[in-house]
Amino acid sequence: MTPELPSTEPGRSTATGLTSDEALRVLALLDDSRQGLAALQAAAALAEQARAELVALFVEDLDLLACAAFPFSREVGASSGVARPLSSESLEASLARQMQRVQRALRLAAEGRALRHRLQVSRGQVASVALEEAGPGDVLVLGKAGLSARWGNRLGSTSQRLLLEAPCTVIIWDERHPPEPGPLRYFRGEVPALPWGETPEEAVRRHPLFLGREELAPMDAPALERFLARARRGALVITRARLITLLEQDVDLLARIPVPVVVVP
């Protein structure tokens, strides 16, 4: 397990008006995909800025382990298409290699940062473990395409469940489109309650990703996709209620939006 750096001084005020004693946390749900590791870097930067603890969650999927116990189980290479026997022994070895890569990635993400951090390893169903760990005051950061969607432009079922059920703010990060500074966007009449009590004005002042604010007129899923495809900078903040409405119109909408998406309860 990666050692933690010393925490900030007890009671020290943060820019959010909270104190370090209140254990602000940024949770990064990891696999060892490019998307998952890019999300870890984003989570580390956010945790350092908010003086929060970075908790890297690595879940060994019990469903996959159970499948490996069957003698007829096979794994198919995503690139080669070659089918190979899948055994419990080979899967355990693969998980051990993934663990090493995740540990190395966490060290690199924390390197040079004044950041409290730790790696938490669990076994279970990925979404269930993450939902049990997340609390209302946390921020959960997900890579857009890891966690069940290894190919194509679809958001994984694990990510979709966390977006709709997590008790906290969820940030979707896309490694394919490096973020560029731009407006913090939200829909008119829905001033979002950002993590740790920040107002949009405070977020714009504190976060280098945001340059100003932009209120969006109500629009449907196709119109939002077209608008953000042209914008490509900054981020979108959206309430869960509006997200549900948009996903009913287009279930794969988030997978095609090229800016970070912040979903607030």
C-alpha positions as CSV (number, residue, x, y, z in Angstrom):
1,M,0.0,0.0,0.0
2,T,1.3,3.4,-0.8
3,P,2.2,5.4,2.3
4,E,0.3,8.6,3.1
5,L,1.9,12.0,3.2
6,P,1.4,14.1,6.3
7,S,-2.0,15.7,6.5
8,T,-2.7,19.4,6.6
9,E,-2.7,21.1,10.0
10,P,-5.8,20.3,12.1
11,G,-8.5,22.9,11.8
12,R,-6.9,24.7,8.9
13,S,-9.5,26.5,6.8
14,T,-10.0,25.6,3.1
15,A,-11.3,27.7,0.3
16,T,-14.6,25.9,0.6
17,G,-15.2,27.2,4.2
18,L,-14.8,23.7,5.6
19,T,-11.9,22.5,7.7
20,S,-9.4,19.7,7.1
21,D,-10.8,17.9,10.2
22,E,-14.0,17.2,8.1
23,A,-12.1,14.6,6.0
24,L,-12.8,15.8,2.5
25,R,-12.3,12.9,0.1
26,V,-11.9,12.4,-3.6
27,L,-12.5,8.8,-4.6
28,A,-11.0,7.5,-7.9
29,L,-12.4,4.2,-9.0
30,L,-9.6,2.4,-10.9
31,D,-8.9,-0.2,-13.4
32,D,-5.6,-0.1,-15.3
33,S,-7.1,1.3,-18.6
34,R,-5.8,4.5,-20.0
35,Q,-9.1,6.1,-19.1
36,G,-9.0,4.9,-15.5
37,L,-5.4,6.1,-15.0
38,A,-6.2,9.5,-16.6
39,A,-9.1,9.9,-14.2
40,L,-6.6,9.1,-11.3
41,Q,-4.4,12.1,-12.4
42,A,-7.5,14.3,-12.5
43,A,-8.6,13.1,-9.1
44,A,-5.1,13.8,-7.7
45,A,-5.1,17.4,-9.0
46,L,-8.6,18.0,-7.6
47,A,-7.7,16.5,-4.2
48,E,-4.6,18.6,-3.9
49,Q,-6.5,21.7,-4.8
50,A,-9.2,21.0,-2.2
51,R,-6.8,19.7,0.4
52,A,-8.7,16.5,0.4
53,E,-7.6,12.9,0.8
54,L,-7.3,10.9,-2.4
55,V,-8.7,7.4,-2.1
56,A,-7.9,5.1,-5.0
57,L,-10.4,2.3,-5.1
58,F,-9.4,-0.9,-6.8
59,V,-12.1,-3.6,-6.9
60,E,-11.3,-7.2,-7.8
61,D,-14.5,-8.2,-9.5
62,L,-16.1,-11.2,-7.8
63,D,-18.4,-11.9,-10.8
64,L,-15.3,-12.3,-13.1
65,L,-13.6,-14.5,-10.5
66,A,-16.7,-16.7,-10.3
67,C,-16.8,-17.1,-14.1
68,A,-13.2,-18.2,-14.1
69,A,-14.1,-21.2,-11.9
70,F,-16.0,-22.8,-14.8
71,P,-13.9,-25.2,-16.9
72,F,-15.4,-23.9,-20.2
73,S,-14.6,-20.2,-19.5
74,R,-12.7,-18.3,-22.1
75,E,-11.3,-14.8,-22.5
76,V,-11.2,-13.1,-25.9
77,G,-8.5,-10.6,-26.7
78,A,-10.0,-7.2,-27.4
79,S,-7.6,-6.5,-30.2
80,S,-6.6,-10.0,-31.5
81,G,-10.0,-11.7,-31.1
82,V,-8.1,-14.8,-30.0
83,A,-10.0,-17.0,-27.4
84,R,-7.9,-18.4,-24.5
85,P,-8.8,-20.6,-21.5
86,L,-9.7,-18.5,-18.5
87,S,-8.7,-20.1,-15.2
88,S,-8.8,-18.9,-11.6
89,E,-5.0,-19.1,-11.5
90,S,-4.5,-17.0,-14.7
91,L,-7.1,-14.4,-13.5
92,E,-5.4,-14.1,-10.1
93,A,-2.1,-13.5,-11.8
94,S,-3.7,-10.9,-14.1
95,L,-5.2,-9.1,-11.0
96,A,-1.8,-9.1,-9.3
97,R,-0.2,-7.4,-12.4
98,Q,-3.1,-4.9,-12.5
99,M,-2.5,-4.2,-8.8
100,Q,1.2,-3.4,-9.5
101,R,0.3,-1.0,-12.4
102,V,-2.3,0.7,-10.2
103,Q,0.2,1.1,-7.3
104,R,2.7,2.6,-9.7
105,A,0.1,4.9,-11.2
106,L,-0.9,6.2,-7.7
107,R,2.7,6.9,-6.8
108,L,3.2,8.9,-10.0
109,A,-0.1,10.8,-9.5
110,A,0.9,11.8,-6.0
111,E,4.5,12.5,-6.8
112,G,5.4,16.1,-6.1
113,R,2.0,16.9,-4.6
114,A,1.2,17.8,-1.0
115,L,-1.4,15.1,-1.0
116,R,-2.8,12.6,1.5
117,H,-3.5,9.5,-0.4
118,R,-4.1,5.7,0.0
119,L,-5.0,2.7,-2.1
120,Q,-8.0,0.7,-1.0
121,V,-8.4,-2.8,-2.4
122,S,-11.7,-4.8,-2.1
123,R,-13.3,-7.8,-3.7
124,G,-17.0,-7.7,-4.7
125,Q,-19.2,-6.3,-7.4
126,V,-17.5,-3.1,-8.6
127,A,-20.5,-0.7,-8.5
128,S,-21.8,-2.1,-5.2
129,V,-18.4,-1.7,-3.5
130,A,-18.1,1.9,-4.8
131,L,-21.6,2.8,-3.6
132,E,-20.9,1.4,-0.2
133,E,-17.7,3.4,0.1
134,A,-19.0,6.7,-1.2
135,G,-20.5,9.2,1.2
136,P,-22.6,12.4,0.5
137,G,-19.6,14.7,1.0
138,D,-17.3,12.8,-1.3
139,V,-16.4,13.4,-5.0
140,L,-16.2,10.2,-7.1
141,V,-14.1,10.4,-10.3
142,L,-14.6,7.9,-13.1
143,G,-12.8,7.3,-16.4
144,K,-15.3,7.4,-19.2
145,A,-14.5,4.2,-20.9
146,G,-12.9,1.8,-18.5
147,L,-15.0,-0.1,-16.0
148,S,-17.0,-2.3,-18.4
149,A,-16.8,-0.5,-21.7
150,R,-13.4,-1.4,-23.2
151,W,-14.3,-0.6,-26.7
152,G,-16.6,1.7,-28.8
153,N,-18.4,4.8,-27.7
154,R,-20.5,3.5,-24.9
155,L,-20.5,4.3,-21.3
156,G,-20.0,1.2,-19.2
157,S,-22.9,-0.2,-17.1
158,T,-20.9,0.2,-13.9
159,S,-20.4,3.9,-14.7
160,Q,-24.0,4.4,-15.5
161,R,-25.1,2.8,-12.3
162,L,-22.8,5.0,-10.3
163,L,-24.0,8.2,-12.1
164,L,-27.6,7.4,-11.2
165,E,-27.2,6.0,-7.7
166,A,-24.1,7.5,-6.0
167,P,-24.9,9.7,-3.0
168,C,-22.3,12.2,-4.0
169,T,-21.0,14.3,-6.9
170,V,-19.6,12.2,-9.8
171,I,-17.1,13.5,-12.3
172,I,-16.8,11.7,-15.7
173,W,-13.3,12.2,-17.2
174,D,-12.4,11.4,-20.8
175,E,-8.7,10.6,-21.6
176,R,-9.4,10.9,-25.3
177,H,-10.1,14.7,-25.1
178,P,-7.6,16.5,-22.8
179,P,-9.5,19.2,-21.0
180,E,-8.8,22.8,-21.9
181,P,-9.7,25.9,-19.8
182,G,-13.2,27.2,-20.7
183,P,-16.6,28.1,-19.2
184,L,-18.3,26.3,-16.3
185,R,-21.6,25.5,-18.0
186,Y,-24.9,24.7,-16.3
187,F,-28.6,25.0,-17.3
188,R,-30.5,28.2,-16.7
189,G,-32.5,27.9,-13.5
190,E,-30.4,25.0,-12.1
191,V,-27.6,26.7,-10.2
192,P,-25.8,23.5,-9.1
193,A,-24.6,22.7,-5.6
194,L,-21.0,21.9,-6.4
195,P,-18.8,19.7,-4.2
196,W,-18.0,20.9,-0.7
197,G,-20.4,23.8,-0.8
198,E,-18.8,25.8,-3.6
199,T,-20.9,28.2,-5.7
200,P,-20.2,28.5,-9.4
201,E,-18.5,31.8,-8.7
202,E,-16.2,30.2,-6.2
203,A,-15.4,27.3,-8.6
204,V,-14.5,29.7,-11.4
205,R,-12.1,31.6,-9.1
206,R,-10.4,28.5,-7.7
207,H,-10.2,26.0,-10.6
208,P,-7.8,26.6,-13.5
209,L,-10.1,24.5,-15.8
210,F,-12.8,27.2,-15.6
211,L,-12.7,30.5,-17.4
212,G,-16.0,32.2,-16.6
213,R,-19.5,30.8,-16.5
214,E,-22.1,30.1,-19.1
215,E,-25.8,29.5,-18.5
216,L,-27.4,27.1,-21.1
217,A,-30.9,27.4,-22.4
218,P,-32.9,24.2,-21.9
219,M,-32.2,21.8,-24.8
220,D,-32.7,18.1,-25.7
221,A,-29.9,15.5,-25.9
222,P,-29.1,15.9,-29.7
223,A,-28.9,19.7,-29.3
224,L,-26.7,19.5,-26.2
225,E,-24.3,17.1,-28.1
226,R,-24.1,19.4,-31.1
227,F,-23.5,22.5,-28.8
228,L,-20.7,20.8,-26.8
229,A,-19.1,19.3,-29.9
230,R,-18.4,22.9,-31.0
231,A,-17.5,24.2,-27.5
232,R,-14.9,21.5,-26.5
233,R,-13.6,23.5,-23.6
234,G,-14.4,23.9,-19.9
235,A,-16.9,21.5,-18.3
236,L,-20.6,20.8,-18.0
237,V,-22.3,20.6,-14.6
238,I,-25.6,18.9,-14.6
239,T,-28.1,17.7,-12.0
240,R,-29.0,14.1,-11.8
241,A,-32.6,14.8,-12.5
242,R,-31.8,16.5,-15.8
243,L,-29.3,13.7,-16.6
244,I,-32.0,11.1,-16.3
245,T,-34.2,13.0,-18.7
246,L,-31.3,13.4,-21.2
247,L,-30.4,9.7,-21.0
248,E,-34.0,8.7,-21.7
249,Q,-33.6,10.5,-25.0
250,D,-30.1,9.1,-25.7
251,V,-28.6,6.5,-23.5
252,D,-25.1,7.0,-25.0
253,L,-25.0,10.8,-24.8
254,L,-22.3,11.1,-22.1
255,A,-20.0,8.9,-24.1
256,R,-19.9,11.4,-26.9
257,I,-19.6,14.6,-24.9
258,P,-16.0,15.8,-25.2
259,V,-15.7,17.8,-22.0
260,P,-15.6,16.7,-18.4
261,V,-19.1,16.2,-17.0
262,V,-19.9,16.9,-13.3
263,V,-23.1,15.2,-12.1
264,V,-24.5,16.6,-8.8
265,P,-27.2,14.9,-6.8
